[in-house]
Structure formats: structure tokens, C-alpha cells
């Protein structure tokens, strides 16, 4: 397991910028650690009670593999692994996960692929539910 002390100075700076800037874009080359920098900020925001729930919107491949694996790979973010709610798969499964997020009010990190965002918005609206996420991470701007 990787340790927080192994973050590069620029990754720590990215995390601090995310924490202190309400709306921010992080643009860096592939492989420079945008994901762990973002997860570091998310972890710190959770631990300081600045956020309750986060929604990560990504490509399907990154949503299925990159984000969950990266959460478990670092000692300072692994504690969030049991909080992960995958809003992927069949509509029935997604409904179950969204209900856990909204009705149970559990603290969570929801991960969804961008193609399912219209479904999510429509489903929440049909149920008359408010948006339960106070932080949104948009991955892969291209």
C-alpha cells in the first residue's frame, strides 16, 4: 500500500488547491497523479466534515477500474473503500445504489459513468429527491 508521504509535492499542491477552491479544473498529463491528488482532497474534505458525499463522473472504464483501485491503493484513502457506491450496471442495480445514497443517507463516494448522468438526473427528479452530493468530480474532460 502506498503512503501519503509518497505523494509528490505537486500532487500535494493539487490536493490543497482542490480543497481551497470551490470550482477548480486540474489539467495535467496522463500518469501524473490527478486521481490520487483528487482522492487526497476528497479524503481530507471528508475528515474535516466539509463534505458528506461525493459523486465521481468518469468514463466507464475508469469508473469500473481506476477510481475504485486507486482508493484502495493509498493508505490515506483506503478507509473510503467501504463507502464506494458504484452507480453502474443494470437500471435495477443503479436504483438500489441510488436509494442507498439518498434514503439511507449513508456517507459515500458514488462513482458513475458519464452516459448514466441523464438517467440519474431523471430518476432523482421522478422520485422528488434532492441532489445528495455536495461535491462532484468530473473526470476526463475530453
N, C-alpha and C positions, 0 to 999 in steps of 0.2 A: 504494500500500500504506500502510495506517495504521501509525503508530508507537506504541510503548508509551507514549511521553511524552504522547500524546493521550488517554490514559485519564483520566477524571475522578477526582478524589480519592475519591469514594465507591466507584468501581469498584476502585481500588487497595485500599481498605479491605475490600471484599467478598473480593477475592483473598486478602488476608492472613488474613482470618477463616477462609476455607476451608482454607488451609494449616495454621493453628494449631488447628483444631477438628476432631477426628476425625469427628464426626457433626454436620452443620450443615444447616439449611434457609435458603435465600436467597429471600426474598419481596420482590419489587419490581414496580412497574408494568411493563407491556409497553413495550419500547423503551428501557429504562434501562441495558441492557448486562449483563444477567445472564450471557449466553452468553460474551461476551468476558472478563468477570470470572472466570468458572469456568475458561475455557481458559487464562487467565493463571496461575491457581493450578496447573492441571494441568501447564503448561509448566515452572513453577518447581519443582514436585514432581519431575518427570522429571529436570530438570537437577541437582537436589540428591540424586538417587538415592533419594528417599523412596518412590517408586513405580516399578513396572516396566510395568504395564499398566492401562489404564482402560477401563471399559465405560460408554458413554453410552446411556441408555434414554430414548427420546423418542417423540413422535408420528411417524407415518410421514412426513408432510410435512417436519417439522423434521429428522428423521433423514436424509432424502434430500437436503435442500437447505440448511437453515440451518446445521447444525453443520459440514459439510464446507466450505461457503463462508466461514464465519466463521474457521475455522482458517487458510485461505489469505489472508484479508483483512488480517491483522496481521503486522507484521514479526517480532514475538517469538513467534508461534505457527506461522508458516508452515513452519518446519522440521519440524513434526509431520505435514504433509500426506502424505508418503510412507508414514507409519506407519498411516494410516487403513485399517481393515478394516471394510467395510460388511457387516453381518450381515442383509442384506435380500434380497429376491428369492426365487427358487425354492429349494426344500429342498436341491437338489444344490449350488447356489451357496453357500448358507449353510454346508453341511457342509464345503465346500472352505475357506471362510474360517475356520471354527472350527478345522479341522485345522491351518491355518497358525498360528493363535493358540496352539494347545496343543502340537502336535508339533514345529513348527519353533522354538517358544519365542521368536519374534521380539518385540521390543518394539513395542507397538502401541496404537492408540486404536481400540477396537471401537465401532461405532455400530449400535444395533438399535432397532427399533420395539417398543413395549411388548407388542403382540399376539404377538410371536415369543418372548417370555421363557419361556412354558411349554415350547415346543419346545426351546429352548436348554438348559433345566434337564434335560429328559428325555434329550436327546441326550448331554449330558455324562455323565449317570448311566448310560445304556446302554453307553457306552464305558469306564466306570470311571475317568473323568478327574476330577481335582480342578478346582475353580473357579480359572481362571487370572488373574482380575482382582483386583488389590488396592485398586482404587478404583472406586466406582460413582457415576455421576451420574444422578440421576432428574430428568428434565426434565418440566415440565407436570404439576404435582401435581393439577390439576383433572381 
